[in-house]
């Protein structure tokens, strides 16, 4: 399969997981597929692509210049992309499980999942803020001062 074929296939596989999380977030089977089966499949693809292409590559992970040099190898750049796909989806599934356990509304969860899908860590920050805000008593302002300990 060509590098573009692997890229497209991985994107489609990840997209299926995100659709499951958004469409049926209360389904145990859906969360298992989206949060375990698909990320582990992407992790296996990452492993194969990385192992088959790292030998002889220049660069490394000890500096930004080294990472840029490593990613000049388009197969390793693809491996890095698959890494993002797997981990972002894994985090999205965690957000979904956590939201369901806390009784957090899908209205709070959905925008967080979209942001996690599009911008990874920013979505995680948004989810943390949403779950914190959603569980505050309505009469307490979000920026209320923290009482001093005595």
C-alpha positions in Angstrom: 0.0 0.0 0.0 1.2 3.5 -0.8 2.0 6.0 2.0 -1.1 8.0 0.9 -3.2 4.8 1.1 -2.0 4.1 4.7 -2.6 7.8 5.6 -6.1 7.7 4.2 -6.9 4.3 5.8 -5.7 5.4 9.2 -7.8 8.6 9.0 -10.9 6.7 8.1 -10.4 4.2 10.9 -9.9 7.0 13.4 -12.9 8.9 12.1 -15.1 5.8 12.6 -14.1 5.9 16.3 -14.9 9.6 16.6 -18.3 9.0 15.0 -19.0 6.2 17.5 -18.1 8.5 20.4 -20.3 11.3 19.2 -23.2 9.2 18.0 -23.5 6.6 20.7 -21.5 7.7 23.8 -23.5 5.5 26.2 -22.8 2.3 24.3 -20.3 0.1 26.0 -19.5 -1.7 22.8 -19.1 1.6 20.9 -16.7 3.0 23.6 -14.8 -0.3 23.6 -14.3 -0.2 19.8 -13.6 3.6 19.8 -11.4 3.6 22.9 -9.6 0.3 22.8 -9.9 -1.6 19.5 -9.2 1.3 17.2 -6.4 2.9 19.2 -4.7 -0.5 19.6 -5.1 -1.1 15.8 -3.6 2.3 15.1 -0.8 1.6 17.6 0.0 -1.6 15.7 0.1 0.3 12.5 2.4 2.9 14.1 4.7 0.1 15.3 5.0 -1.5 11.9 5.5 1.8 10.1 8.1 3.0 12.6 10.1 -0.2 12.8 10.2 -0.6 9.1 11.4 3.0 8.4 13.5 4.2 11.4 16.6 2.3 10.4 19.1 4.7 8.7 17.0 7.8 9.4 18.7 10.9 10.5 17.6 12.9 13.6 16.0 11.8 16.8 13.9 13.0 19.8 16.5 14.9 21.8 16.0 18.3 20.1 13.4 20.0 17.9 16.0 20.1 15.1 16.4 16.3 15.5 12.7 15.7 15.4 12.4 17.9 12.3 15.2 15.9 10.6 13.6 12.6 11.6 10.3 13.7 10.1 11.9 14.5 6.8 11.4 10.8 6.2 7.7 10.8 5.1 7.1 7.3 6.5 8.2 8.5 9.9 6.1 11.6 9.5 3.2 9.3 8.8 4.1 7.3 11.9 3.9 10.5 13.9 0.5 11.3 12.5 -0.8 7.8 13.4 0.6 8.4 16.9 -1.6 11.5 17.2 -4.7 9.7 15.8 -4.3 6.8 18.3 -3.7 8.9 21.4 -6.3 11.6 20.6 -9.0 9.0 20.1 -7.9 7.2 23.3 -8.3 10.5 25.2 -11.7 11.1 23.5 -12.9 7.7 24.7 -11.6 8.5 28.2 -13.5 11.8 28.2 -16.6 9.9 27.1 -16.3 7.2 29.8 -15.5 9.9 32.4 -18.5 12.0 31.3 -20.9 9.0 31.5 -19.6 8.1 35.0 -20.1 11.6 36.2 -23.5 12.0 34.5 -22.2 14.9 32.4 -24.6 15.9 29.7 -23.8 15.1 26.0 -24.2 18.8 25.4 -21.1 19.4 27.6 -19.3 16.5 26.1 -19.8 16.9 22.4 -17.9 20.2 21.9 -15.0 18.7 24.0 -14.8 15.7 21.8 -14.8 17.8 18.6 -12.0 19.9 20.1 -10.0 16.8 21.1 -10.5 15.4 17.6 -9.3 18.6 16.0 -6.8 20.0 18.5 -6.0 17.2 20.9 -4.7 18.8 24.2 -6.9 21.8 23.8 -9.9 19.5 23.8 -8.6 17.8 26.9 -8.3 21.2 28.6 -11.8 22.1 27.5 -13.2 18.8 28.8 -11.5 19.3 32.2 -13.0 22.8 32.4 -16.5 21.6 31.3 -16.6 18.7 33.8 -15.4 21.1 36.6 -17.9 23.8 35.7 -20.8 21.4 35.1 -20.5 20.0 38.7 -20.3 23.3 40.5 -23.4 24.4 42.4 -25.4 27.0 40.4 -25.1 29.6 43.1 -21.3 29.6 43.2 -19.5 31.7 40.6 -16.9 29.9 38.6 -14.2 32.3 39.7 -15.2 32.4 43.4 -12.2 32.8 45.7 -10.9 29.7 47.4 -11.5 29.8 51.2 -8.4 30.1 53.2 -7.4 27.0 55.3 -7.2 27.6 59.1 
